[in-house]
């Protein structure tokens, strides 16, 4: 099971967006961990989907986890995901996916 120890609210954030999207693969990763670069890629893409959803929800004034603006959680999300993927040996996948999203060339 993936444990977010420093910022435990990140688990709640994942759970909210997993409930919203029904992403069974990422739900499975939270239970059993990321075990391959392909899983790390899917997990990282989902994290970026969370980022997009947080921004969209904030723009729309949608209440998520008791707040209409969860953008303050983005540094916590980055910290926990980076720490986790580094611990299981897939930090380079996170960096590659993040670079693609930050450069605006992400495929949807």
Backbone bond lengths (Angstrom), bond angles and torsions (degrees), N, CA, C in turn:
res aa  C-N    CA-C-N  psi(-1)  N-CA   C-N-CA  omega(-1)  CA-C   N-CA-C  phi
1 X - - - 1.456 - - 1.533 108.95 -
2 X 1.312 115.53 135.04 1.457 119.79 176.86 1.524 107.79 -77.98
3 X 1.325 115.14 125.40 1.469 120.49 178.60 1.523 108.92 -113.36
4 X 1.314 115.13 125.82 1.456 121.04 174.31 1.521 105.30 -97.49
5 X 1.318 115.98 102.60 1.458 120.05 -168.48 1.518 114.35 -89.59
6 X 1.310 117.66 -40.27 1.466 118.80 -177.86 1.527 111.15 -75.59
7 X 1.325 115.97 -44.04 1.474 121.61 -178.90 1.527 108.13 -119.97
8 X 1.320 115.49 82.88 1.458 120.54 -174.33 1.529 113.13 -64.97
9 X 1.341 117.15 -21.87 1.464 119.65 178.90 1.526 112.02 -65.85
10 X 1.329 117.71 -14.96 1.460 120.53 178.18 1.528 110.23 -65.77
11 X 1.326 116.84 -32.13 1.470 119.15 174.46 1.533 110.31 -61.20
12 X 1.324 116.97 -42.89 1.468 120.64 178.64 1.531 110.86 -62.35
13 X 1.322 115.76 -38.73 1.465 120.80 178.54 1.531 110.30 -63.24
14 X 1.342 116.61 -47.32 1.466 120.61 176.65 1.523 110.01 -58.10
15 X 1.329 116.30 -47.40 1.461 120.05 -176.31 1.530 111.27 -61.10
16 X 1.327 116.81 -42.28 1.467 120.41 178.93 1.526 110.67 -58.21
17 X 1.324 116.41 -50.58 1.465 119.47 -176.58 1.523 112.66 -75.42
18 X 1.317 118.40 -25.14 1.468 120.17 171.50 1.523 109.82 -67.62
19 X 1.338 116.70 -41.60 1.465 120.16 177.01 1.523 110.23 -62.18
20 X 1.324 116.46 -39.69 1.470 121.46 -178.63 1.530 111.92 -69.39
21 X 1.332 116.99 -39.07 1.466 120.33 -174.28 1.524 113.85 -95.99
22 X 1.318 117.11 -24.40 1.459 119.79 -176.39 1.523 112.98 70.16
23 X 1.314 117.63 26.17 1.466 122.16 -178.07 1.534 109.42 -73.74
24 X 1.326 115.66 95.56 1.456 121.15 -175.98 1.531 112.64 -69.44
25 X 1.317 117.61 -32.26 1.468 120.65 -179.99 1.527 110.30 -63.30
26 X 1.335 116.90 -49.19 1.462 119.85 -178.72 1.532 110.23 -68.39
27 X 1.316 117.38 -35.77 1.468 119.85 175.72 1.530 109.30 -59.23
28 X 1.317 117.21 -39.38 1.457 122.22 177.79 1.529 111.05 -65.47
29 X 1.352 116.82 -40.53 1.464 120.14 178.69 1.527 110.59 -61.96
30 X 1.334 117.14 -38.82 1.463 119.75 179.56 1.528 110.63 -63.22
31 X 1.334 116.27 -31.06 1.465 119.93 -179.92 1.522 112.32 -82.40
32 X 1.342 116.98 -41.14 1.467 119.16 -171.36 1.526 114.51 -114.67
33 X 1.334 117.40 -6.23 1.454 120.46 179.59 1.521 112.56 91.29
34 X 1.312 115.16 164.04 1.464 122.94 178.01 1.520 107.33 -91.15
35 X 1.349 115.95 126.71 1.462 119.57 -172.20 1.529 114.65 -121.36
36 X 1.324 118.58 -2.65 1.466 120.65 179.92 1.521 109.38 -148.42
37 X 1.325 115.55 165.28 1.463 118.39 178.62 1.528 110.91 -66.08
38 X 1.333 117.35 -31.04 1.468 120.27 177.12 1.528 110.51 -65.62
39 X 1.326 116.36 -42.48 1.465 120.14 177.12 1.524 110.21 -66.14
40 X 1.329 116.87 -39.46 1.464 120.19 178.17 1.521 110.72 -62.49
41 X 1.308 116.82 -37.68 1.467 121.46 177.86 1.530 110.03 -64.18
42 X 1.333 117.29 -48.24 1.465 121.19 179.85 1.530 110.75 -63.07
43 X 1.315 116.79 -41.63 1.464 121.89 178.36 1.525 109.98 -62.32
44 X 1.326 116.94 -46.48 1.464 121.84 -179.50 1.525 111.49 -63.48
45 X 1.325 116.70 -41.25 1.472 120.21 177.32 1.526 110.14 -61.75
46 X 1.334 116.82 -39.45 1.460 119.53 178.77 1.524 111.12 -65.04
47 X 1.325 116.79 -38.42 1.465 119.74 177.37 1.521 109.63 -60.04
48 X 1.317 117.35 -42.65 1.471 119.79 178.22 1.526 111.03 -67.69
49 X 1.335 117.28 -31.14 1.468 120.39 173.42 1.529 109.47 -63.83
50 X 1.328 117.36 -40.70 1.466 121.03 176.22 1.527 109.97 -58.89
51 X 1.327 116.99 -45.50 1.471 121.47 179.62 1.522 110.02 -57.15
52 X 1.322 116.48 -47.57 1.470 120.32 179.73 1.526 111.11 -62.79
53 X 1.321 117.06 -41.02 1.467 121.09 -179.93 1.531 111.43 -67.64
54 X 1.337 117.39 -38.86 1.469 120.39 176.86 1.531 109.42 -59.84
55 X 1.313 116.08 -46.93 1.466 119.83 179.78 1.522 111.81 -63.93
56 X 1.319 117.52 -43.15 1.465 121.54 178.67 1.524 110.61 -63.47
57 X 1.331 116.46 -45.72 1.467 120.15 -179.11 1.526 110.85 -62.46
58 X 1.329 116.89 -38.04 1.466 120.90 178.17 1.530 110.31 -64.99
59 X 1.329 116.56 -44.20 1.473 120.86 179.27 1.526 111.65 -62.35
60 X 1.340 115.86 -35.53 1.470 120.86 -178.45 1.525 112.53 -87.31
61 X 1.319 117.63 -4.32 1.462 120.95 -179.06 1.518 113.46 70.71
62 X 1.322 117.10 23.02 1.462 121.82 -178.88 1.532 110.15 -76.88
63 X 1.317 116.45 132.95 1.463 121.33 179.28 1.531 108.83 -82.02
64 X 1.338 114.60 121.19 1.459 121.95 177.17 1.524 107.04 -129.63
65 X 1.316 116.16 125.61 1.465 121.62 -178.65 1.528 111.68 53.44
66 X 1.324 115.23 37.58 1.457 120.91 175.27 1.511 115.87 83.06
67 X 1.336 117.89 5.90 1.459 120.64 -178.03 1.523 110.93 -138.52
68 X 1.328 115.68 147.97 1.467 119.97 175.04 1.520 111.33 -90.76
69 X 1.339 117.42 -5.94 1.461 120.99 178.94 1.522 109.82 -137.87
70 X 1.329 115.35 99.03 1.469 120.68 178.51 1.516 112.13 -102.05
71 X 1.333 116.75 15.64 1.466 119.39 179.91 1.528 111.69 -62.19
72 X 1.336 117.33 -24.09 1.458 119.18 178.01 1.527 112.03 -66.46
73 X 1.327 117.53 -14.41 1.468 121.45 177.69 1.529 112.62 -82.50
74 X 1.331 117.87 -11.57 1.468 120.01 -175.02 1.529 112.96 -59.57
75 X 1.342 120.06 -44.18 1.472 118.18 176.57 1.534 112.58 -62.98
76 X 1.325 117.19 -35.42 1.464 121.27 178.17 1.531 109.96 -65.84
77 X 1.337 115.93 -41.89 1.462 121.61 178.32 1.525 109.80 -61.01
78 X 1.321 116.88 -47.17 1.461 120.62 178.84 1.528 111.21 -60.53
79 X 1.325 116.57 -44.44 1.467 120.95 -179.97 1.523 110.71 -58.24
80 X 1.333 116.98 -51.92 1.467 120.95 -175.46 1.532 112.14 -66.19
81 X 1.330 117.13 -42.20 1.466 120.26 -179.47 1.521 109.96 -67.72
82 X 1.329 117.13 -44.72 1.465 120.64 178.67 1.527 110.93 -60.16
83 X 1.319 116.09 -46.30 1.466 120.78 -179.16 1.526 110.64 -62.02
84 X 1.327 116.19 -45.45 1.464 119.51 -178.87 1.528 111.26 -64.32
85 X 1.327 116.95 -51.57 1.463 119.04 -176.51 1.531 111.54 -65.16
86 X 1.311 117.92 -31.55 1.470 120.52 174.26 1.537 109.47 -64.56
87 X 1.332 116.68 -41.44 1.475 120.57 -176.69 1.525 112.62 -66.80
88 X 1.342 117.79 -26.06 1.468 120.25 -179.60 1.530 112.07 -104.32
89 X 1.340 116.90 6.31 1.453 120.43 173.07 1.513 116.94 87.14
90 X 1.332 117.60 16.08 1.465 120.29 -177.78 1.523 113.40 -120.59
91 X 1.333 116.26 24.87 1.456 119.46 179.91 1.531 111.70 -60.30
92 X 1.331 117.79 -35.01 1.471 120.18 -179.88 1.524 111.43 -62.64
93 X 1.329 117.23 -31.91 1.473 120.38 176.90 1.526 109.17 -66.88
94 X 1.327 116.62 -44.95 1.473 121.29 177.82 1.523 110.07 -58.82
95 X 1.318 117.26 -44.77 1.464 120.95 179.25 1.528 111.08 -61.02
96 X 1.330 117.06 -44.81 1.468 121.25 -178.62 1.535 110.81 -63.81
97 X 1.325 117.37 -47.04 1.469 121.13 179.95 1.528 109.79 -63.96
98 X 1.310 116.60 -42.84 1.465 120.37 -179.43 1.523 111.25 -63.80
99 X 1.318 116.55 -43.14 1.465 120.32 179.04 1.528 110.64 -60.33
100 X 1.318 116.23 -41.16 1.467 120.87 178.74 1.534 110.34 -61.92
101 X 1.316 116.82 -43.69 1.466 120.08 -179.55 1.523 111.31 -70.25
102 X 1.310 116.46 -40.46 1.468 119.29 -178.37 1.528 112.21 -70.07
103 X 1.320 116.66 -26.87 1.466 119.34 178.93 1.526 112.24 -84.93
104 X 1.339 115.41 -5.49 1.468 119.92 176.93 1.506 114.91 81.09
105 X 1.328 117.30 12.05 1.456 119.17 -178.11 1.529 112.01 -106.19
106 X 1.318 116.25 22.29 1.472 119.79 -179.53 1.515 110.06 -66.94
107 X 1.320 114.69 139.65 1.466 120.64 177.15 1.514 108.53 -90.44
108 X 1.325 115.88 135.20 1.472 120.14 177.93 1.490 109.86 -120.34
